[in-house]
Amino acid sequence: MPEHPLRFASDHPLVQRVRGLCMRYPEAAEVIAHGRFTFRAGKPQFAIVGAAHEPDGAVEFLPDPLEREALLERDDVFVPLYEGAYGWLAIRVDAASGDWGLLEELLDTSYRRVALVRQLRALDAAPVVPVAD
């Protein structure tokens, strides 16, 4: 099976910013899959840097089902190819000027959707402190 080329280098500003947000969660792991950096709560993914067939920077996440339609009304949110069939959404993000507060909230929701009970207990015992921009 051929390896997929990396969409973004490990030191790309978008990867670094998303890594900084994701790796603060209990049992978070960074895994390269299909040429993209994925962030996992143990085994299940909760964030993916780069959307398939999307040339610009985007981050995929699992939204709160009750917020899905409102998110899709935004110009920067879309249903990504492949993962979109499983409920994922993606948001276009510029590493220098993106809406990092919103992305931080979306990633928190995404993590909570896939995390195990023990991970959620650990998170609630020592909550992730929001990153100031």
C-alpha positions, 0 to 999 in steps of 0.5 A: 500500500503506498504511503500518502504524502503529508498534507502539511509539514509537522512544523506547519503553523496550522499543525502546531496550533491544532497540536497545542489545542489537542494534546492538552486532553487526557490520553490525547495522541497524535497519529499521522493517517492518510497523510494528515495529522490526526488527534485521538482520544486514545484510539478514536479521532477527534480532530484532523488537520486538513480536509480531503480534496480541500487545498486550503487549511481546514480542521475536521471535527465532530460537532454537537448534533444540536449545533450542526445546522447552525455551524453549516450556515457559516461560510467557513464550515463545510461537510468534508469528503469521506468523514462527512458521511460519519457526521464530521464537519470541517472549518477553514482556518488560517494559522495566523488569523483563524477564529481560534476561540471557536475552533477550541470550543469545537475541538472540546466538543469533538473530544467529549463526543469520542472520549471514554468515561475515564478520560472525561472524568480526568478532563473534568477533574482538571479542565483544559484551560482555554488558550489566550490568543 
